[in-house]
Amino acid sequence: MSTNRILLVYAHRDPGASRVNRALLDAAASLSNVTVHNLTARYPDLRIDTEHEQRLLLEHDTIVLQFPFYWYSTPAILKEWQDAVLAYGFAYGENGDKLHGKKLMIATTTGGPAEAYEAGGYNQFTLSELLRPLQATANLAGMSYEPIFAVSGVRMLDEAALDRAATAYRARLVAF
């Protein structure tokens, strides 16, 4: 088991409605070095406690942002979290080196199948291209941007496929 401390920042506008994200969270929570941090549960009013969140980031080596990919973006609470927490002087700018050397991984789920997120596919762009702003954020903060973990076609996943996805997610986190 890895000694790398992982902060899993989870954002979902309706967490109770997602069997796939729940399965991924359960797989992650089974690891002793993973802190699952549910933004929706902690901040139902979207008022982010910046100091608390920055302390959490400082206490961990790897940050995983887990969310469903809706409308080519993150859920609103995760964007609010970014705006409040990844501040000048903390994540970037003068004395903004607090996240240097940490890892950032995106874990996301899509309703559409994987082939919808290919060049020329239904969405016209790859998932990597559509998530480029998060990669730019990692770069600005001096973080290592890790390969994306994605589960696609979530509405069509049977239990066996869901179990495989959760096992693969757990394995990715263990590899840190």
C-alpha positions as CSV (number, residue, x, y, z in Angstrom):
1,M,0.0,0.0,0.0
2,S,1.2,3.4,-0.9
3,T,2.2,6.0,1.7
4,N,1.3,8.8,-0.7
5,R,-1.5,10.9,0.9
6,I,-4.3,11.3,-1.6
7,L,-7.1,14.0,-1.3
8,L,-10.1,13.0,-3.3
9,V,-12.1,16.2,-3.9
10,Y,-15.6,15.0,-5.0
11,A,-18.1,17.3,-6.7
12,H,-21.5,16.2,-7.9
13,R,-24.7,18.3,-8.1
14,D,-26.8,15.2,-7.1
15,P,-24.5,12.7,-5.4
16,G,-27.3,10.4,-4.4
17,A,-28.3,9.8,-8.1
18,S,-24.9,8.5,-9.3
19,R,-24.3,4.8,-8.9
20,V,-21.1,5.0,-10.9
21,N,-19.5,7.8,-8.8
22,R,-20.7,6.1,-5.6
23,A,-18.9,2.9,-6.7
24,L,-15.7,4.8,-7.5
25,L,-15.9,6.7,-4.2
26,D,-16.4,3.4,-2.3
27,A,-13.4,1.9,-4.0
28,A,-11.2,4.9,-3.2
29,A,-12.5,5.1,0.4
30,S,-11.3,1.5,1.0
31,L,-7.7,2.8,0.8
32,S,-6.2,4.0,4.1
33,N,-4.2,6.8,2.5
34,V,-7.2,8.3,0.7
35,T,-9.2,11.2,2.2
36,V,-12.6,11.5,0.5
37,H,-13.8,15.1,0.6
38,N,-17.3,15.6,-0.6
39,L,-17.7,19.3,-1.5
40,T,-21.5,19.1,-2.1
41,A,-22.0,17.7,1.4
42,R,-19.6,20.1,3.1
43,Y,-20.7,23.2,1.3
44,P,-24.4,23.0,0.3
45,D,-24.5,26.8,0.3
46,L,-21.4,27.0,-2.0
47,R,-19.5,29.1,0.7
48,I,-16.1,27.6,0.6
49,D,-13.9,27.7,3.7
50,T,-10.7,28.7,1.9
51,E,-8.3,28.2,4.8
52,H,-9.6,24.7,5.6
53,E,-9.4,23.7,2.0
54,Q,-5.9,25.0,1.6
55,R,-4.8,23.1,4.7
56,L,-6.2,19.9,3.2
57,L,-4.2,20.5,0.0
58,L,-1.0,21.1,2.0
59,E,-1.6,17.8,4.0
60,H,-1.8,15.6,0.9
61,D,0.6,14.7,-1.9
62,T,-1.8,13.9,-4.7
63,I,-5.1,15.6,-5.4
64,V,-7.8,13.8,-7.3
65,L,-10.7,15.8,-8.6
66,Q,-13.7,13.4,-9.2
67,F,-16.8,14.7,-10.9
68,P,-19.3,13.9,-13.6
69,F,-18.5,15.7,-16.8
70,Y,-21.6,17.8,-17.7
71,W,-21.7,20.4,-20.4
72,Y,-17.9,20.1,-21.0
73,S,-17.0,21.3,-17.6
74,T,-16.9,20.6,-13.8
75,P,-19.9,21.0,-11.5
76,A,-20.4,24.6,-10.2
77,I,-19.2,23.7,-6.7
78,L,-15.8,22.5,-8.0
79,K,-15.4,25.7,-10.1
80,E,-16.3,27.8,-7.0
81,W,-13.7,25.7,-5.0
82,Q,-11.0,26.4,-7.6
83,D,-11.8,30.1,-7.6
84,A,-11.7,30.3,-3.8
85,V,-8.9,27.9,-2.9
86,L,-6.4,28.1,-5.8
87,A,-5.6,31.7,-5.0
88,Y,-2.8,34.0,-5.9
89,G,-0.1,33.7,-3.4
90,F,-1.1,30.1,-2.6
91,A,-1.3,28.2,-5.9
92,Y,0.4,30.7,-8.2
93,G,2.0,34.1,-8.4
94,E,4.3,35.7,-5.8
95,N,4.9,33.1,-3.1
96,G,2.3,30.9,-4.8
97,D,4.3,27.7,-4.7
98,K,2.4,25.7,-2.1
99,L,1.3,23.1,-4.6
100,H,4.6,22.7,-6.4
101,G,5.5,19.0,-6.9
102,K,2.1,17.7,-6.0
103,K,0.2,15.5,-8.4
104,L,-3.2,16.3,-9.9
105,M,-5.5,13.6,-11.4
106,I,-8.9,14.1,-12.9
107,A,-11.4,11.2,-12.4
108,T,-14.5,11.8,-14.4
109,T,-17.6,10.0,-15.7
110,T,-19.5,10.7,-18.9
111,G,-23.0,9.7,-20.0
112,G,-21.8,9.3,-23.6
113,P,-19.7,6.5,-24.8
114,A,-15.9,6.8,-25.1
115,E,-16.1,7.1,-28.8
116,A,-18.2,10.3,-28.4
117,Y,-15.0,11.9,-27.0
118,E,-12.7,11.3,-29.9
119,A,-11.6,13.7,-32.6
120,G,-14.4,13.8,-35.1
121,G,-16.7,12.0,-32.7
122,Y,-20.1,13.2,-31.5
123,N,-18.5,15.9,-29.2
124,Q,-15.8,16.8,-31.8
125,F,-13.0,16.8,-29.2
126,T,-11.2,14.3,-27.0
127,L,-11.8,14.3,-23.3
128,S,-8.2,15.4,-22.8
129,E,-8.8,18.4,-25.0
130,L,-12.1,19.3,-23.2
131,L,-10.3,19.1,-19.8
132,R,-7.4,21.2,-20.9
133,P,-8.3,24.1,-18.5
134,L,-7.6,21.7,-15.6
135,Q,-4.3,20.8,-17.1
136,A,-3.4,24.5,-17.5
137,T,-4.4,25.0,-13.8
138,A,-2.0,22.2,-12.8
139,N,0.8,23.7,-14.9
140,L,0.3,27.1,-13.4
141,A,0.3,25.7,-9.9
142,G,3.5,23.7,-10.5
143,M,1.7,20.3,-10.2
144,S,2.3,17.2,-12.2
145,Y,-0.8,16.5,-14.3
146,E,-1.5,12.8,-14.3
147,P,-3.4,10.8,-17.0
148,I,-7.2,11.2,-16.8
149,F,-9.2,8.4,-15.3
150,A,-12.6,8.3,-17.1
151,V,-15.6,6.0,-17.0
152,S,-17.7,6.6,-20.1
153,G,-21.2,5.5,-21.1
154,V,-22.2,5.3,-17.5
155,R,-25.9,4.9,-18.3
156,M,-25.1,1.7,-20.1
157,L,-22.8,0.0,-17.6
158,D,-23.9,-3.3,-16.2
159,E,-22.8,-4.4,-12.7
160,A,-19.8,-6.4,-14.1
161,A,-18.5,-3.3,-16.0
162,L,-19.1,-1.1,-13.0
163,D,-17.1,-3.5,-10.8
164,R,-14.2,-3.5,-13.3
165,A,-14.3,0.3,-13.4
166,A,-14.1,0.6,-9.6
167,T,-11.3,-2.0,-9.5
168,A,-9.4,-0.1,-12.1
169,Y,-9.9,3.2,-10.2
170,R,-8.7,1.7,-7.0
171,A,-5.6,0.3,-8.8
172,R,-4.8,3.7,-10.2
173,L,-4.9,5.2,-6.7
174,V,-2.8,2.5,-5.3
175,A,-0.2,3.1,-8.0
176,F,0.4,6.6,-6.5
